[in-house]
Amino acid sequence: MSFRVLSAQIMHESNSFSVRLTSLDRFADVILLHGDEALRALDGTNTEVAGFLDVAREKNWELVHVISAHANPAGCVTEQAFEEIVKVVEDGARRERERLDGILLAFHGAMVTTHSGDGEGEILERLRAIVGRDVPIAATLDLHANVTRRMCELADILVSYKTYPHIDMRVSGRHAGELLHRTMAGEIKPQTLFVRPPMLEDANGGRTDVGPLVAVMDRARAYESEPNVLAVSVNGAFPYADIDEIGPTITVTYSGDPEPHRHFAEEMAKAMWDVRHDLVNRFLSPDEAVASALAGDDRPVVIADYADNPGAGGYGDGTNLLRALIAADADACFCPIVDPETTSQLQSRKPGETVSIRLGGKVNATFGGEPLELTGTLLSVSDGNYTCDGPMYAGVRMSFGPTAVIEVGRVQVVIVTEPHQCHDLQQFLAFGIDPRAKRIVGVKSMQHFRAAFEPIASRVLVCDSGALASPDLRKFTFTRVPRPMYPLEPDTPYNPEVFIRSRSSEKPVKVESRA
C-alpha cells in the first residue's frame, strides 16, 4: 500500500532579545523553496528533508513537499513572514485533505513570532483544524527545542537530534519518517509526553561530545530499545527567549501505557538537574583567551566567540575578540564579522589596496564591543558563496552574501553581509585563507565549529565577549518565564513539569510530578 504524505520544513531559532526581526527575506537568505525545487536542493544532504526522502523512496510514498523555509537565528519572526509561510502549508493541507495519510514536518522547536511564543504549536494547531485528529503528524526538532504542551498535544511523534554539534539531522528525519510509516500502517498509536525541570537550559548548552549530558543521551538511546518506546529526545533548550514555556525537556514518544515512560523521563530530567553545576566550558575574556592562545602550540589554537554566535541570534558584529587579536598582532584568521555597510563599501575596491574602515559594533555596541577604526590591506572581494564539506552540512551550498577579506597586521578577517556562524573550514578556505596555517583561528560559534575545527586544533578556547548570546543568562531581563527559574534564582527548588496527553479526551493533562 502506498501512503500519501504531506511534508514541510519551517525552521527558526528566535532570540527574542534581538532587535533584528526575522522577515520573509531572511528565510530566503538560507532556504525558501517550494515543492520539488526544495526536494531537489536538499536531496542527499545532511538535512531532515533528505531523511524524509530516504523513507519516502524506501516505503514507496507519494511525498507532497510544499515548502522549505529556514532562516538563520535572529529576532522574532514577523507576523507577515509567519503568515505567508504557513499559508503555503495550510493550502497544501486543504488541497490534500481527502487523500492524505500523514504529515511530516521539519521544525526547529524554538520559533517565537511577534504575536506568539510558540510558533510550532500554532502551526500544528492550524493543521489539526484542517485535517482533524485522525491524520498522524510527525515532527523533527533541533536538540535546542523549547518543547511546549501544544507541540506534544497536537503532534503524535516528536524526534529531536541527539548530537551537538548537529550531525544527525538526516538520521532524525529518517527516524521520524519510519515512525510515521508504522503509524499510517496501523502498527502503532504513538503519543508524546515530556518532563521539564525548572531551568532555562541544560548546564552545558546541550553538548553531547563531552560532559554530563553524554551519559544522559546514552540512557536515552538505550531506552529506545525498550518495548513500546519509539523515540526519546533530550532537549537542551534555547534560553535566549522570554516566553512562557522554556527550558530543557525529556520527551518520550511511546505506544500504550504512559506510566513507565513518565517514570523514565522523570529520572532523566532529575539527572539533568543534578548536574546543573557541572560545567564543561571555562569562559575566558577575549584578552585572556588571546594571551593563552599565544602560549605556544604546534597547531592552531581555536578561540570561539561563544557570546556573539550568529547561530544563537547574536548580531555577529561584536568586536571585542577581534580587537584583542589585532592588539596582540597575532598570526590569526577570524570569521565572520557581520557588517553589510562595510562589505558594500569594499566591493568596488581592488585587492591589494590599502583600505580604512569602521568595522563592526553597529547594531548595538553594548553587546560585544564598539566599532573598530582599522587600516589594512584588502585581500579579496566576492559574492560570499561556498559549498560546505564538513561533518554538519557536507554538500550544502551557502552564502555569506557580499564578502570581503582584509588583513590588519597579521590578522586576516572575513567580513560578511549575512550572519552565519562559523561551522565549516570552507568558510575560510573558499575565501583564500587556510586556517590550518595560522597560529590562532577565531570563530563566532558556540559549539558547531567543533565538528570541523577540533581536528585541526591543538586546543580550543571559548570566550564570553559580552554579546547577545552570553552564557551568563542573568544579564538578560526575563519577564514572561515562570519563576523561580534556575539560574535566575540560584536557590530554585526542584519542581518539574510533567505533561501527558489524555488518551480519552484528546486534551492535554498536566500531571504533578512525584519527583
C-alpha positions in Angstrom: 0.0 0.0 0.0 1.3 3.4 -0.9 0.7 6.3 1.5 0.4 10.0 0.6 2.3 12.2 2.9 2.4 16.0 3.1 5.8 17.4 4.2 7.1 20.8 5.0 10.2 22.4 6.6 9.7 25.6 8.7 12.7 26.3 10.9 13.8 29.3 13.0 15.5 29.7 16.4 14.3 33.0 17.7 16.3 35.2 20.1 13.6 37.5 21.5 16.3 39.9 22.9 17.5 40.7 19.4 16.2 43.9 17.7 16.6 42.3 14.3 13.2 40.9 13.4 13.1 37.9 11.0 11.2 38.9 7.9 10.4 36.8 4.8 13.6 37.8 3.0 15.7 36.4 5.9 14.3 33.0 5.1 15.3 33.4 1.5 18.9 34.1 2.6 19.1 30.4 3.8 16.3 28.5 2.0 12.9 29.4 0.9 11.9 27.0 -1.8 8.6 25.3 -2.8 7.7 21.8 -3.8 10.0 19.7 -5.9 12.5 22.5 -6.2 13.1 22.2 -2.4 13.4 18.5 -2.7 16.0 18.7 -5.4 18.0 21.2 -3.4 18.1 19.1 -0.3 18.2 15.6 -1.7 21.3 13.8 -0.4 22.3 16.4 2.1 22.6 16.1 5.9 19.1 17.5 6.5 15.8 16.3 7.9 14.2 16.7 4.5 16.8 14.3 2.9 15.8 11.8 5.6 12.1 12.2 4.7 13.1 11.5 1.1 15.0 8.4 2.1 11.9 6.9 3.8 9.6 8.0 1.0 11.6 6.1 -1.6 12.1 3.1 0.6 8.4 2.9 1.5 7.1 4.0 -1.9 5.2 7.0 -0.5 3.7 9.8 -2.6 5.6 12.6 -0.9 4.0 16.0 -1.4 6.5 18.6 -0.1 5.0 22.1 0.0 7.8 24.3 1.3 11.2 24.5 2.9 11.7 27.7 4.8 14.7 28.1 7.1 16.2 31.4 8.4 19.3 32.0 10.4 18.7 32.6 14.1 17.8 36.2 14.9 14.9 38.2 16.4 11.3 37.1 16.4 9.7 36.1 13.1 7.4 38.8 11.9 3.7 38.1 11.7 3.7 38.7 7.9 6.5 36.2 7.3 4.9 33.6 9.5 1.5 34.0 7.8 3.0 33.8 4.3 4.9 30.7 5.0 2.2 28.9 7.0 -0.4 29.7 4.4 1.5 27.5 1.9 1.3 24.6 4.3 -2.4 25.3 5.2 -3.3 25.5 1.5 -1.4 22.2 0.8 -3.2 20.5 3.7 -6.6 21.7 2.4 -5.8 20.6 -1.1 -4.7 17.1 0.0 -7.0 16.6 3.0 -9.3 14.0 1.4 -6.4 11.7 0.3 -3.8 12.4 3.0 -2.4 9.6 5.2 0.1 11.6 7.2 2.0 14.8 7.7 5.8 15.1 8.3 7.3 18.3 9.5 10.9 19.6 10.0 10.8 22.1 12.8 13.4 23.7 15.0 11.3 23.9 18.1 12.3 27.4 19.3 10.4 29.7 17.0 9.0 32.8 18.5 6.9 35.2 16.4 5.9 38.8 17.1 2.5 37.5 18.1 3.2 34.1 19.6 5.8 32.5 21.9 5.1 29.1 20.4 5.3 29.2 16.6 5.5 25.5 16.1 2.5 24.9 18.4 0.5 27.4 16.4 1.4 25.7 13.1 0.3 22.3 14.5 -3.0 23.8 15.8 -3.8 25.2 12.4 -3.1 21.9 10.7 -5.2 20.0 13.1 -8.1 22.4 12.4 -7.8 21.4 8.7 -7.1 17.6 8.9 -8.6 16.7 12.2 -7.2 14.2 14.8 -7.1 11.1 12.7 -4.2 12.1 10.4 -1.0 11.3 12.2 1.6 14.1 12.4 5.3 13.6 13.0 7.8 16.4 13.5 11.6 16.6 13.9 13.1 19.1 16.3 16.5 20.6 17.0 18.2 19.4 20.2 17.7 23.0 21.4 13.9 23.0 21.1 11.7 24.6 23.8 9.1 21.8 23.7 5.6 23.1 24.6 2.4 21.5 25.7 0.7 22.3 22.4 3.5 20.6 20.5 3.1 17.4 22.5 -0.7 17.5 22.4 -1.0 18.1 18.6 1.9 16.1 17.2 1.8 12.3 17.6 5.6 11.9 17.1 8.5 14.1 18.1 12.1 13.2 17.2 15.0 15.5 18.1 18.6 15.4 17.1 20.9 13.5 19.5 24.1 15.3 18.7 25.6 18.8 19.3 27.4 19.7 17.0 24.4 18.5 15.0 25.5 15.8 12.6 22.4 13.6 12.7 19.7 15.8 11.0 19.2 13.3 8.2 19.1 10.4 10.7 16.4 12.2 12.7 14.4 12.8 9.6 14.6 9.1 8.8 13.6 8.2 12.3 10.5 10.4 12.3 9.5 9.1 8.8 9.8 5.5 9.8 7.6 6.0 12.9 5.1 7.9 10.8 5.0 4.9 8.3 4.4 2.5 11.1 1.6 4.7 12.4 -0.1 5.0 9.0 0.2 1.2 8.6 -1.7 0.8 11.9 1.2 -0.9 13.7 1.5 1.7 16.5 -0.6 4.5 18.1 2.1 7.0 19.3 1.8 9.8 21.8 4.4 12.0 23.3 5.0 13.1 26.9 7.6 15.4 28.5 9.2 16.3 31.8 10.7 19.7 32.2 13.0 20.7 35.1 12.8 24.4 36.3 15.9 25.7 34.5 16.5 27.8 31.4 18.8 25.4 29.7 21.0 22.4 30.2 24.1 23.4 32.1 26.4 22.9 29.1 24.0 24.1 26.4 23.2 20.6 25.2 26.8 19.4 24.5 26.9 15.8 23.5 30.6 15.4 22.8 31.8 15.7 26.4 30.3 16.4 29.7 27.4 15.0 31.9 24.8 15.1 29.1 26.7 12.3 27.3 25.6 9.8 29.9 22.0 11.1 29.8 22.0 10.8 26.0 23.4 7.2 26.2 20.5 6.3 28.5 18.0 7.8 26.0 19.4 5.7 23.2 19.3 2.6 25.3 15.7 3.2 26.4 14.6 3.4 22.8 15.1 -0.3 22.6 12.6 -1.0 25.3 9.1 -2.3 24.5 6.6 0.4 23.2 9.3 3.1 23.2 9.5 4.8 19.9 11.7 7.9 20.4 13.5 9.5 23.4 14.7 13.1 23.0 16.9 15.0 25.4 16.3 18.7 24.5 18.9 21.1 26.0 16.6 24.2 25.2 17.2 27.6 23.8 17.4 30.1 26.6 17.5 33.4 24.7 13.7 33.7 24.5 11.5 35.4 27.0 8.5 33.1 26.7 6.1 31.2 28.9 7.3 27.7 28.1 11.0 27.5 28.1 13.6 25.1 29.3 15.1 21.6 28.7 12.8 18.6 28.4 13.0 14.9 28.2 10.4 13.8 25.7 9.3 10.2 25.1 7.2 9.1 22.1 5.6 5.8 23.1 2.7 3.5 22.4 0.4 2.1 25.2 0.6 2.9 28.9 2.5 6.2 29.6 3.4 5.4 33.2 6.7 3.6 32.8 7.9 6.2 30.3 6.8 9.0 32.6 9.0 7.5 35.4 11.9 7.2 33.0 11.6 10.8 31.8 11.4 12.0 35.4 14.6 10.2 36.2 16.3 11.7 33.2 15.1 15.2 34.0 16.3 14.8 37.6 19.7 13.6 36.3 19.9 16.8 34.1 19.0 18.9 37.1 21.5 17.3 39.4 24.5 18.2 37.2 23.4 21.8 36.7 26.7 23.0 38.4 28.9 20.6 36.4 30.2 23.0 33.7 32.5 21.9 30.9 33.4 25.2 29.4 35.7 27.7 31.1 34.8 31.1 29.7 37.7 33.5 29.3 37.6 37.2 28.5 38.8 38.0 25.0 42.2 39.2 26.3 42.6 36.1 28.4 41.8 33.9 25.5 44.3 35.6 23.2 47.1 35.5 25.8 46.5 31.8 26.4 46.5 31.1 22.7 49.8 32.8 22.2 51.5 30.5 24.7 53.0 28.2 22.2 51.4 25.3 20.2 52.4 23.4 17.1 48.9 23.5 15.6 46.3 26.3 15.6 44.5 27.3 18.7 40.8 27.9 18.1 39.1 30.7 20.0 35.3 30.6 19.9 33.4 33.8 20.5 30.6 32.0 22.2 28.6 35.1 23.1 28.4 36.6 19.6 27.3 33.4 17.9 25.0 34.2 14.9 23.7 30.7 15.4 22.1 31.8 18.6 20.8 35.1 17.3 23.9 37.1 18.1 24.4 40.1 15.8 27.8 38.7 14.7 29.3 42.2 14.7 30.9 42.2 18.1 34.5 43.4 18.0 35.9 42.5 21.5 37.8 39.3 20.4 39.0 40.8 17.1 40.2 43.9 19.0 42.3 41.6 21.3 43.8 39.7 18.3 44.8 42.9 16.5 46.2 44.4 19.6 48.4 41.3 20.1 49.5 41.4 16.4 48.6 37.7 16.4 49.1 35.4 13.4 45.4 34.8 13.1 42.3 34.5 11.0 38.8 35.4 12.1 35.4 34.6 10.7 32.9 36.2 10.5 32.4 39.9 11.3 28.9 40.8 10.1 28.9 44.3 8.6 26.8 44.8 5.5 27.8 48.5 5.3 31.5 47.8 5.2 31.2 44.9 2.7 29.2 47.1 0.4 31.9 49.9 0.6 34.6 47.4 -0.2 33.0 45.7 -3.2 34.2 48.5 -5.5 37.8 48.4 -4.2 40.6 46.3 -5.7 42.5 43.5 -3.9 45.9 44.8 -2.8 44.6 48.3 -2.0 45.1 49.8 1.4 41.7 50.5 2.9 40.5 52.3 6.0 37.2 51.1 7.5 35.0 51.4 10.5 34.2 47.8 11.3 31.5 46.1 13.5 29.7 47.2 16.6 27.0 49.0 14.6 23.8 47.2 15.7 24.2 47.7 19.5 27.7 48.3 20.7 26.8 47.4 24.3 26.7 43.8 23.1 30.1 42.7 22.1 32.1 45.9 21.6 32.4 49.3 19.9 33.3 49.7 16.1 36.9 49.4 15.2 38.7 52.0 13.2 41.1 50.0 11.1 43.5 50.3 8.2 44.6 47.2 6.4 45.1 45.5 3.0 42.1 44.3 1.1 42.8 40.7 0.1 39.6 39.8 -1.8 36.0 40.6 -2.5 33.4 38.1 -3.6 29.7 37.1 -3.7 30.3 35.1 -0.5 29.2 31.7 -1.9 30.7 28.5 -0.7 29.9 24.8 -0.5 30.3 23.1 2.8 32.4 19.9 3.1 32.4 19.4 6.8 30.5 16.9 9.0 27.5 19.1 9.5 26.4 20.3 6.1 28.5 18.5 3.6 27.4 19.3 0.1 25.1 22.2 1.1 25.6 25.4 -0.8 25.6 28.5 1.4 26.4 32.2 1.1 27.6 35.0 3.3 26.3 37.5 0.8 28.8 40.1 -0.5 32.0 39.4 1.4 35.4 41.0 1.8 38.7 39.8 3.3 41.1 42.2 4.8 44.4 41.8 6.6 45.2 44.1 9.6 48.8 43.5 10.7 48.9 39.7 10.7 45.1 39.1 11.3 43.0 38.1 8.3 39.3 38.9 8.7 36.3 37.6 6.8 33.7 40.5 6.7 30.3 39.3 5.6 26.8 40.6 4.9 24.7 37.6 6.1 25.0 36.4 9.7 26.1 32.7 9.6 28.0 31.2 12.4 31.4 29.5 11.6 31.0 25.7 11.3 33.0 24.7 8.2 36.6 25.1 7.0 35.2 26.3 3.7 34.1 29.5 5.4 37.8 30.3 5.4 39.2 28.2 2.5 36.7 29.5 -0.1 38.0 33.0 0.5 41.7 32.3 0.3 42.5 31.6 3.9 43.9 28.4 5.2 43.1 28.2 8.9 45.5 25.2 9.3 48.4 27.5 8.6 47.5 30.1 11.3 48.6 30.2 14.9 45.1 31.3 16.1 41.7 30.8 14.5 38.9 33.0 15.8 35.4 31.8 15.1 32.0 33.1 16.0 30.2 30.0 17.2 29.2 28.2 20.4 29.7 24.5 19.5 29.0 23.7 15.9 32.6 24.7 14.9 33.9 21.8 16.8 32.9 19.2 14.2 35.2 20.7 11.6 37.8 22.7 13.6 38.7 20.4 16.5 40.5 18.0 14.2 42.9 20.8 13.1 43.3 22.4 16.5 45.8 21.8 19.3 43.4 23.4 21.8 40.0 25.1 21.8 39.3 28.1 24.0 35.9 29.7 24.5 35.3 33.3 25.4 32.4 35.4 26.6 32.7 38.7 24.7 29.6 40.1 26.4 27.4 39.9 23.3 23.8 38.9 22.8 24.3 35.1 23.4 26.3 35.5 26.6 26.4 32.3 28.7 25.6 34.5 31.8 21.8 34.4 31.5 21.4 36.7 34.5 22.5 39.6 32.2 19.1 39.3 30.4 15.7 40.7 31.6 13.1 37.9 31.6 9.6 39.0 32.3 7.5 36.0 31.0 9.3 32.9 32.1 7.9 31.1 35.1 9.6 31.9 38.3 11.5 30.8 40.2 13.8 29.5 37.5 17.4 28.4 37.6 19.9 30.1 37.2 17.9 33.4 37.5 17.1 32.2 41.1 20.1 30.1 42.2 18.0 28.5 45.0 15.2 27.4 42.8 13.5 24.3 44.3 13.2 21.2 42.1 9.6 21.1 40.9 9.5 19.7 37.4 6.5 20.0 35.0 5.2 16.7 33.6 2.9 16.6 30.6 0.9 13.6 29.4 -1.8 13.9 26.7 -5.1 12.3 27.8 -6.0 9.4 25.5 -9.7 9.6 26.2 -10.3 13.3 25.9 -7.5 14.0 23.4 -6.9 17.1 25.6 -3.7 17.9 27.4 -3.4 16.9 31.1 -0.7 18.4 33.3 0.4 16.0 36.0 2.2 16.9 39.1 5.5 15.1 39.4 6.3 12.8 42.3 10.0 13.6 42.0 
